[in-house]
Every structure is written in C-alpha cells, then in structure tokens.
Amino acid sequence: MSETISFNDFAKVDLRVGTIIAVNDFPEAKKPAYQLTIDFGDLGVKKSSAQITTLYSKKELINKQIIAVINFPKKQIAKFMSGCLVLGAVNAKDVILLKPETKVRNGSTVT
C-alpha cells in the first residue's frame, strides 16, 4: 500500500469520463502501447498512451468510455505528448481499463 494521503490531496485529482475517438499504434514506446485520442466533452480532446495492447484491439477501443486523470502536467513519452492518464487495474501483466458501468456524458466527474 502507498502512503496515506488526506482527503484534500485526493480532491486535487480531477477524474473524468471520456470517450476514445482515435487509436494509433505506438511503435516508439518501450513497452507495447497505443496512442489514444479521448473526447472529454466541454473539457476538450486529450491524448494519452496506454499499455493495453494485449487485451484490446484498436477497433474495440473506438467509442469506449474510460476514466482518466486530466489535471496532470503534460508528459513526453518518446515523440508523443500525453495530456492525461487513463486508469486501469493491473491483472498479472495485463491492464484492464476502468470505465463507467453505463454511458455517461463526456467530461463527467468521477467521485
């Protein structure tokens, strides 16, 4: 377990729902990954990379809603600039995306 944080620390994390609108291969990544383009509604479109190639095809990711942290600073990964962090649960070596149980509005807050 990580160190204990306060509720105020957690409240600083901006978790939002977005829909994946484009998926590209990311051959420059150290580990197999996709480049994702994600629509967060009124908050705009952001890009992220995700090591989810073992469980998800590019085709099945299109229009899938996900949960992401959108208030981290941008991070350069190889030649790609990531603007959010897509959340997933690690099961052995595979990452399983976290997602809403039913479709919700893009940009919805996760609490």
SULPE-V329715 format. One record per helix or strand of 3 or more residues. SS is the DSSP state (2 for helix, 1 for strand). FROM is the first residue (numbers start at 1). TO is the last residue. If there is no record, write none. Layout:
# SULPE-V329715
((SS/FROM/TO) (SS/FROM/TO))
This chain:
# SULPE-V329715
((2/7/11) (1/15/25) (1/34/39) (2/41/43) (1/45/50) (2/58/61) (1/65/69) (1/75/77) (1/80/82) (1/88/91) (1/94/97))
